[in-house]
Amino acid sequence: MSGARSMSKSAIWLAVGAGLLLVIGANAHLVYVALTSQPECVAHLGPGEGDAHSGSFSAAQSACSPQPQESGADQE
């Protein structure tokens, strides 16, 4: 009886260890993706430009700085 009991205990600990490795691996993958991906800024409405009635909302604060506009002096 003691042999079966220790086998079931070891099976439980093996399952717990496998579950922990799975969770650690998934979290490591999420951290890797978060650190290596750098999405580009996309066009969006500026703060205060959105209209809730039309269903278009604007960001509260943009993380992207606006691109410098080309001046007319450069073009001939």
C-alpha positions in Angstrom: 0.0 0.0 0.0 2.9 2.3 0.8 4.4 1.8 -2.7 1.2 2.9 -4.4 0.9 5.9 -2.2 4.4 7.1 -2.9 3.8 6.6 -6.6 0.7 8.8 -6.6 2.5 11.4 -4.5 5.4 11.5 -7.0 2.9 11.7 -9.9 1.2 14.7 -8.3 4.6 16.4 -7.7 5.6 15.7 -11.3 2.3 17.3 -12.5 2.8 20.3 -10.3 6.4 20.7 -11.6 5.2 20.4 -15.2 2.5 23.0 -14.6 5.0 25.4 -13.0 7.4 25.0 -15.9 4.5 25.7 -18.3 3.5 28.9 -16.5 7.1 30.1 -16.2 7.7 29.4 -19.9 4.6 31.2 -21.0 5.5 34.3 -18.9 9.1 34.2 -20.2 7.7 34.2 -23.8 5.4 37.2 -23.0 8.3 39.2 -21.5 10.4 38.3 -24.6 7.7 39.5 -27.0 7.1 42.7 -25.0 10.8 43.6 -25.0 11.6 42.8 -28.6 8.5 44.2 -30.4 8.3 47.9 -31.1 5.1 48.7 -32.9 5.3 51.8 -35.1 3.1 54.8 -34.3 -0.1 54.7 -36.3 -2.3 57.6 -37.5 -5.0 58.5 -35.0 -7.1 61.4 -33.8 -5.3 63.8 -31.6 -6.4 64.7 -28.1 -9.8 66.5 -28.2 -10.4 65.7 -31.9 -12.7 62.8 -31.3 -16.5 63.0 -31.5 -18.4 60.5 -29.3 -21.6 61.0 -31.3 -20.0 59.7 -34.5 -18.2 56.9 -32.6 -14.7 58.2 -33.2 -12.7 58.6 -30.1 -9.2 60.1 -29.6 -6.4 59.0 -27.3 -6.1 60.8 -24.0 -2.4 61.3 -24.5 -0.3 60.2 -27.4 2.9 58.2 -26.8 4.1 59.2 -30.3 5.6 62.6 -31.0 4.2 64.3 -34.1 6.3 64.0 -37.3 7.8 67.3 -38.4 6.0 68.7 -41.4 7.8 69.5 -44.6 8.1 73.3 -45.2 7.2 74.8 -48.5 10.7 76.4 -48.7 12.3 73.0 -49.5 10.1 72.5 -52.5 10.8 74.4 -55.7 
